[in-house]
């Protein structure tokens, strides 16, 4: 179902040709800055994994992966939702050491996504992962990494605005305001989680919401998280205030990954302790896999933010329902 709505009097700051040129520059510039900030090396990653391997990201636990049979393997494969677990295995396989990490282009199909201005069934993001030590599994280390990512975003925006003068009206808040999901619930008890995000981002510009996945004092969750990659006490979302849509735009979901204790605790809390028998989970529980942190950074989302776009279809090619096409056509929004 589409809930697309184009703001009144919206007009793209760049034409179609310059938009395509700017998208290419964003993807090149930002990846370079991210790699320098976090000490990452680019690697090649899979589009699909074997069903039952435990390597796919279960997201909120209800999304269905696109799967298909592979006769030569006498089994089925499924397109990844993200590479949250695969990246950790890759760091082990390639022998990365503490302080080193990887980044890759991740492309996915999320068939159950409800499309709107910010959501598409096609997902493209930078998936990154970094080996850390036990002493780095702390909130201050997580916050420092968030600041490094935000600096890379803002520095990319600075270069882009220099190359395209029409973008000079786009200004991002470099200082990050941190808040926990419980603090948001306490501050805005009558609002939904998304409404809380919007209110806080409108007031502060660039925000980082901490501790996502567990239940709040109300008994509700701020948002869902799979129990077997992020540690729910050491994870976060990075959001920027997006002026064209007057809403918080989530750019990244990230966190320090579960260790053996956190994995057992979260599998029990999520009611799926049987996952501990999957190959990936066994390697984590027996200490084979390294301690890591990582996340995904939306490529189309970043392009929307830095180019001031009102619809994700202005920066990526996907499939859209008739209502979305009609809304964009009426508003003069050109979808790729």
N, C-alpha and C positions, 0 to 999 in steps of 0.2 A: 504494500500500500504506500502511495506517495503522499508526503505532506510538504511538498515543495512550495515555497512562497518567496517571491522576489520582492525585495524592498522597493517602495515607491521611489521613483526618480533615480534608480540605480543605473549607472552607466560604467562599463568597463574602462579602466584607466589606460589599457593598452589594446590595440587592435589585434586581430588574429595572428598576423605574422610576428609581431613583437612579442605576443604572448608565448608563442612556440619557442622563440629565441630565448626568452627569459626563463622558461621552464628548463631548457637545457643548461643554462648558466647556473640556475639554482642548484640543480642536481650535482653539477661538477664542483661548484664552490663550497656548498655545505658539506659534502662528503669529505673534501680535503680538510676543512676546518675541524670536523668531527674526529677524523682520524688523528690529527695532530693533538687535539685536546685530550683524547682518551687512549692514545697509543694503540690504534687499531690497524690491522692489515685486512685488505679486502680478500675474500674467498668466494668460491663458487658454491652454491647451495641447491638443494633439491626442490623441485616443484611438487613432488609427491613422495609419500613414504608408504611402506607396507601396512595394511590394516592389521591391527593387533600388536604392533611393535611398541606402542606407548610413546612414540616420538611426536605424534601430532599434538598440537595445542588444542585443548578442549574448550578454550574461551570460557563462556559462562556455563558450559555443561549441557546446553540444549541445542546448539547449532549443529546441523547435519553436514558433514564433509561431502564434497562431490567425490564419488568413488567409481571405480571401473575395474573390470576383470583383466588379469594379465595371464593369458593362457600358458606362456612359456614358464611362468613361475608357479603355476597351479594355485594362484591366490588372487587377492584383490589389493589394489592400491588406492590411496585417497590423497586428493590435493590438500596440501598443508593449509591450515588456518593461520598459522604463524610458525616461526622456527624456534620458539622459546626453548624447547627441549633439545632439538637437534643441535643447536649451537653449543650447548654445554658438552655434548658428546664429541663434537668436532674439536673443541679446545683440548679435550683429553687425547683424541686420536692424533692430532697434529703436534702435540707436545708443547703447547703454549705454557709459559711460566707466569707466576704472579706479576701483575702490572702490564701484561700483554693481552691483547684481545683481537677480535675479528669483527668485520662488518660485511654484510652482503645485501644484495637486492632481493627482497622477498615479494613475490607476486602470488596472490591467492584469489579464490572465488568463494565468496560467502553467500550461498544461495538463499539463506533465510533472512538476509538483511532487509529491513524496511528502508527504502530509499527516501532521501530528502536532500536538502541543500548540502549536507555534510557527509552523507552516507551513500555508498554505491555497493553493488554486488562484487565489484572488482576492487581489490585492495593492493596497494603498492606501498612498501615502506622499506626503510633501512632497518634491518635487524642486526643488532650488535650484541656482543657478549665479551666479558673480560674476566680473566682469572684474578681472584683476590685472596687475601689471607684471612684466617679466622679473626684476627684483630681488626680487620677492616669491615667486619659485619656490624656496622654501627650506623646510627642515624646521622651523625656529622659527616661521615664519609659519603653516605647517600646524598645528603644535601649539597656537598661540594661538587659531586658529579652532576647533579641537576644544574647547578650554576654554570658549569663548564658547557653543558649542552645549550643552555639559554644564551650564553655568550656567543657560541657558534652561530645560533639562529640570528642574533642581532647583528653580528659582524657580516653575515651573508646579506642581510637586509641593507646594511650600509653600502656595500659594494654594488648591490642591485640598483639602489636609488641614485647612485652616482652615474651608472650606465643608462638609466631610463629616468629622465627628469620628471616624467609624469607621475612617478611613484613617490616623489618627495613628501607628499602629504601623509604617507604611511609611517607611523611612529610606534615603535614597540617599547614597552617598559622593560628595562634591563634588570632591574632589581626584582628578585623573586620573593613573594610572600608565601610562607609555608603555613599550612593549616591541616589538622587531622580531620578525618571524617566525623569523629565524635564532636570536635569543636564546631564543625559546620552544623551538625544536628542541634547542638545546644544553642547556637546563635540564631538558627532559623527553623525552629521545631515544626512550624506549620507548613513549611515548603517541602516540595519533593527534592530528591537529591540533585536533579538537573537544575531546578530553580535555585537551590543553594549555590551551586557552582556559578550560575549566571550572576547572582547578586554579589558574590565575593569577587569574581573576576572584574565585574564592572567597577567595583570600588578600588581594586588594587592593580589591575592591568595584567600582570603576569603572576600566576599562582601555581603552587604545587600542593596537591592534595595527598596527604599521607595516610597509610594504614587502611587499605582497601581490601575487602574480601570477607572479613569477619562480621559478626552481628554487632550492632550498636546497642546502646542502652534501651532503645525503643523495641528491640527485638528484630528490627529490619536491617538489611544490608544497604550500604551506600551504593554499591555496585557489585556485580559478581566477579570472581576470579577463580580460575582453576586452582585446585589445592596443591598441585604438584610442580609448580615452577617458582612463583614469587613467594617469599615469606611475607605473610599478611601484616606482620608488624614492621616490616622494612621495605615497603613498596610505595609507589606513588603514581600519580598522573600529573603531567605538565600541561597547563592550559593558558592560552592567551586570550585577552579580550579582542573580539573581532568586530570592528566598528560597522562594516557594511551590513552584517546580520544582527548586530546588537546582541551578541551572545558569547559565551565562553566556547572557544575552539580547542578541543583536546588534541594536542599534537603528539604526545608520547605517553605510553604506558610502560613502566619500567620498575626495576627493583632489585634488591639483593635476593638471590635465589635461595630456596629452601636447603637447609642442611638435613641430615638424617632425622634429627629430633623434630624439626619443624615439619618435615614431610609426614612423619607418623602422626603428629598432632593434627595436621590439617586434613589428612585423609580420613581420620576418625571423625573430625568435626563435619566434614562434607558427606559422611556416610558411605564412603567408597574405599574401605581398607583393603579390598581385594586387589586394587591397583598395585599394591606393593609387590605383587608377583610378576608384573610385567618386566621385560628385559631392562628397559631404561631405569625403572625404579629400583630394581635389584642392584644395578651398578651404583646408584646414588647411595643406597642404604649400606652397601658394603665398603664404601669409601673409595671406589674406583674413580668416580668422577670428581673433578676439582671443585672447590668452592668458587662461585662466580656471581657476577651481577650483570644485568643486561636489560634490553628493552627494544621496543620498536618505535620508529619515528616516521610518521606518515609523510610520504613524498608528495602526494596530491594535496594533503592538508597544508604542508609547508608552502606549497605553491599558491594555494588559496590565500593564506595569511599574508605572504610577502607581496602578492600582486593585487590584493584587495578585491578578490573575486567573491561573488555572491553564491555561486553554485559549483560543486566539485566537478560537474561535467564540463566546465570551462577550462579545466586543466588536465582532464583524463578522458579516454574513450571508454564508454561502457554502454550498457543497455538501459533504456528508460521507458517507463510506462507512458501511456497516452496523456495522463494528467500532468506529468512532469514536462513532457514535450510541449503541451499547450501553454502551461504557465510560463515557460521560458520563451516561447515564440511570441506570446502576447507582450512580454516585457522587453523584447528585443535582445534577449540573451542568447549568444551563439554557443551551442554545445559542440564539442569536438567530436 
